[in-house]
Amino acid sequence: MAEELKHLVRIANTDMKGTQQILYGLKRVKGVGMIFANAICRMTKIDPAKKAGALSDEEIKKIETVIKEPLKHNFPVWMLNRRKDMDTGEDRHLTTGDLKFTIEQDIKQMKKIKSYRGTRHMFGLPVRGQRTRGNFRPNKGKVKGVQKKKVGKKGGK
């Protein structure tokens, strides 16, 4: 007998399709990438190829607790996305709305103290060292080309 698959599964405030493998479904959660999703599956002893709709409520709760507190489940520190936090000095892993909020706050702080990265953010220029000659034109979308001189008649006939 085949089990009934749930059409939608909600993990960490994110909906995922029930027909999708749990490994790829976890990538939909903001702050969880492929390596982190694979580590979650290994820590919870859930088959990564299992369909998300076939997960029991207990397995979903296990996954959510691992996502919220990865250090308590023996995750390596290098896998976290917020190491040595500027405010607290702790190693944390942020997901969903918390991640978005802290990134916005970091950018606001950089702008406020007028660091190099902050000024690049202010003017809408690339922050990570990309060249600006071919890309990132200030006129947003218009092509900047070479203008030819107009050929006119020189005196005479």
C-alpha beads as a LAMMPS data file, in Angstrom:
LAMMPS data file: protein, C-alpha beads

157 atoms
156 bonds

1 atom types
1 bond types

-500.0 500.0 xlo xhi
-500.0 500.0 ylo yhi
-500.0 500.0 zlo zhi

Masses

1 110.0

Atoms # bond

1 1 1 0.000 0.000 0.000
2 1 1 1.294 3.431 -0.946
3 1 1 1.123 6.173 1.663
4 1 1 -0.846 9.336 1.027
5 1 1 1.473 12.248 0.301
6 1 1 0.657 15.654 1.712
7 1 1 0.542 18.246 -1.059
8 1 1 2.209 20.964 1.008
9 1 1 4.586 20.600 3.924
10 1 1 5.463 23.561 6.123
11 1 1 8.940 23.526 7.646
12 1 1 10.451 26.604 9.333
13 1 1 7.669 28.898 8.035
14 1 1 8.346 27.823 4.449
15 1 1 6.028 25.818 2.230
16 1 1 7.496 23.039 0.128
17 1 1 5.910 20.695 -2.368
18 1 1 5.043 17.263 -1.039
19 1 1 6.291 15.572 -4.192
20 1 1 9.792 17.023 -3.845
21 1 1 12.658 15.165 -2.190
22 1 1 13.336 16.502 1.302
23 1 1 16.965 17.309 0.438
24 1 1 15.905 19.715 -2.296
25 1 1 12.837 20.926 -0.446
26 1 1 14.919 22.137 2.499
27 1 1 16.832 24.430 0.136
28 1 1 13.672 26.551 -0.139
29 1 1 14.157 27.679 3.477
30 1 1 16.097 30.949 3.434
31 1 1 19.464 30.309 5.102
32 1 1 19.589 26.581 4.266
33 1 1 21.750 25.520 1.330
34 1 1 22.547 22.164 -0.198
35 1 1 25.334 21.210 2.228
36 1 1 23.334 22.332 5.262
37 1 1 20.252 20.432 4.043
38 1 1 22.320 17.281 3.569
39 1 1 23.748 17.659 7.078
40 1 1 20.220 18.072 8.486
41 1 1 19.136 14.839 6.811
42 1 1 22.151 13.006 8.250
43 1 1 21.679 14.384 11.788
44 1 1 17.991 13.472 11.868
45 1 1 18.631 10.109 10.132
46 1 1 16.047 10.846 7.427
47 1 1 16.606 9.546 3.909
48 1 1 17.404 12.593 1.712
49 1 1 15.530 10.998 -1.201
50 1 1 12.316 10.684 0.839
51 1 1 9.436 12.800 -0.424
52 1 1 8.580 15.783 1.759
53 1 1 4.911 14.810 1.774
54 1 1 5.743 11.421 3.300
55 1 1 7.366 12.920 6.410
56 1 1 5.635 12.308 9.731
57 1 1 4.912 15.150 12.165
58 1 1 7.716 13.922 14.451
59 1 1 10.252 14.040 11.621
60 1 1 9.154 17.565 10.706
61 1 1 9.603 18.671 14.332
62 1 1 13.078 17.079 14.402
63 1 1 14.072 18.951 11.243
64 1 1 12.776 22.256 12.639
65 1 1 14.699 21.873 15.907
66 1 1 17.907 21.088 14.020
67 1 1 17.413 24.153 11.790
68 1 1 16.778 26.405 14.815
69 1 1 19.640 25.094 16.971
70 1 1 22.315 23.382 14.874
71 1 1 25.079 23.735 17.486
72 1 1 23.129 21.613 19.968
73 1 1 23.058 18.859 17.339
74 1 1 26.877 18.840 16.872
75 1 1 27.043 20.823 13.629
76 1 1 30.528 22.104 12.787
77 1 1 30.950 25.837 13.353
78 1 1 32.144 26.469 9.783
79 1 1 28.715 25.467 8.510
80 1 1 26.919 28.325 10.280
81 1 1 26.070 31.532 8.450
82 1 1 26.628 33.997 11.327
83 1 1 29.939 33.244 13.005
84 1 1 31.378 35.617 15.596
85 1 1 28.384 37.957 15.557
86 1 1 29.356 41.631 15.875
87 1 1 26.925 42.307 18.737
88 1 1 27.177 39.160 20.856
89 1 1 30.318 37.410 19.606
90 1 1 28.414 34.107 19.391
91 1 1 28.269 31.617 16.545
92 1 1 24.686 31.392 15.262
93 1 1 22.755 30.173 12.254
94 1 1 19.972 32.467 11.068
95 1 1 17.078 31.523 8.825
96 1 1 13.999 33.087 7.186
97 1 1 13.020 36.518 8.544
98 1 1 15.835 36.716 11.104
99 1 1 18.443 36.379 8.354
100 1 1 16.826 39.070 6.208
101 1 1 16.485 41.441 9.188
102 1 1 20.107 41.090 10.338
103 1 1 21.457 41.607 6.801
104 1 1 19.405 44.816 6.518
105 1 1 20.675 45.973 9.924
106 1 1 24.290 45.241 8.959
107 1 1 23.916 47.291 5.760
108 1 1 22.318 50.177 7.705
109 1 1 25.199 50.111 10.190
110 1 1 27.788 50.142 7.391
111 1 1 26.029 53.137 5.810
112 1 1 25.845 54.923 9.159
113 1 1 29.549 54.576 9.936
114 1 1 30.328 55.339 6.269
115 1 1 32.599 52.391 5.718
116 1 1 33.764 51.623 2.190
117 1 1 31.152 48.906 1.783
118 1 1 28.489 51.219 3.216
119 1 1 29.204 53.964 0.708
120 1 1 29.120 51.433 -2.143
121 1 1 25.702 50.297 -0.900
122 1 1 24.536 53.933 -0.695
123 1 1 25.390 54.699 -4.307
124 1 1 24.159 51.367 -5.677
125 1 1 27.612 50.302 -6.835
126 1 1 29.091 46.802 -6.570
127 1 1 30.348 46.049 -3.078
128 1 1 32.582 43.040 -3.632
129 1 1 35.241 44.416 -5.945
130 1 1 33.714 43.876 -9.374
131 1 1 34.793 46.174 -12.189
132 1 1 32.411 48.934 -13.176
133 1 1 33.572 49.788 -16.671
134 1 1 31.272 47.453 -18.576
135 1 1 28.583 46.927 -15.964
136 1 1 26.842 48.918 -13.248
137 1 1 26.274 52.005 -15.381
138 1 1 24.654 54.852 -13.468
139 1 1 22.032 55.479 -16.178
140 1 1 20.463 52.083 -15.435
141 1 1 19.861 50.169 -18.609
142 1 1 20.932 52.533 -21.356
143 1 1 23.831 51.430 -23.498
144 1 1 26.775 53.737 -23.494
145 1 1 28.438 53.600 -26.873
146 1 1 30.880 55.559 -28.983
147 1 1 29.481 58.615 -30.704
148 1 1 30.643 59.232 -34.229
149 1 1 31.513 62.703 -35.424
150 1 1 29.080 64.164 -37.882
151 1 1 30.581 64.417 -41.341
152 1 1 29.890 67.797 -42.829
153 1 1 30.960 69.712 -45.914
154 1 1 34.292 71.460 -45.618
155 1 1 34.017 74.783 -47.291
156 1 1 34.346 74.642 -51.087
157 1 1 32.028 73.191 -53.614

Bonds

1 1 1 2
2 1 2 3
3 1 3 4
4 1 4 5
5 1 5 6
6 1 6 7
7 1 7 8
8 1 8 9
9 1 9 10
10 1 10 11
11 1 11 12
12 1 12 13
13 1 13 14
14 1 14 15
15 1 15 16
16 1 16 17
17 1 17 18
18 1 18 19
19 1 19 20
20 1 20 21
21 1 21 22
22 1 22 23
23 1 23 24
24 1 24 25
25 1 25 26
26 1 26 27
27 1 27 28
28 1 28 29
29 1 29 30
30 1 30 31
31 1 31 32
32 1 32 33
33 1 33 34
34 1 34 35
35 1 35 36
36 1 36 37
37 1 37 38
38 1 38 39
39 1 39 40
40 1 40 41
41 1 41 42
42 1 42 43
43 1 43 44
44 1 44 45
45 1 45 46
46 1 46 47
47 1 47 48
48 1 48 49
49 1 49 50
50 1 50 51
51 1 51 52
52 1 52 53
53 1 53 54
54 1 54 55
55 1 55 56
56 1 56 57
57 1 57 58
58 1 58 59
59 1 59 60
60 1 60 61
61 1 61 62
62 1 62 63
63 1 63 64
64 1 64 65
65 1 65 66
66 1 66 67
67 1 67 68
68 1 68 69
69 1 69 70
70 1 70 71
71 1 71 72
72 1 72 73
73 1 73 74
74 1 74 75
75 1 75 76
76 1 76 77
77 1 77 78
78 1 78 79
79 1 79 80
80 1 80 81
81 1 81 82
82 1 82 83
83 1 83 84
84 1 84 85
85 1 85 86
86 1 86 87
87 1 87 88
88 1 88 89
89 1 89 90
90 1 90 91
91 1 91 92
92 1 92 93
93 1 93 94
94 1 94 95
95 1 95 96
96 1 96 97
97 1 97 98
98 1 98 99
99 1 99 100
100 1 100 101
101 1 101 102
102 1 102 103
103 1 103 104
104 1 104 105
105 1 105 106
106 1 106 107
107 1 107 108
108 1 108 109
109 1 109 110
110 1 110 111
111 1 111 112
112 1 112 113
113 1 113 114
114 1 114 115
115 1 115 116
116 1 116 117
117 1 117 118
118 1 118 119
119 1 119 120
120 1 120 121
121 1 121 122
122 1 122 123
123 1 123 124
124 1 124 125
125 1 125 126
126 1 126 127
127 1 127 128
128 1 128 129
129 1 129 130
130 1 130 131
131 1 131 132
132 1 132 133
133 1 133 134
134 1 134 135
135 1 135 136
136 1 136 137
137 1 137 138
138 1 138 139
139 1 139 140
140 1 140 141
141 1 141 142
142 1 142 143
143 1 143 144
144 1 144 145
145 1 145 146
146 1 146 147
147 1 147 148
148 1 148 149
149 1 149 150
150 1 150 151
151 1 151 152
152 1 152 153
153 1 153 154
154 1 154 155
155 1 155 156
156 1 156 157
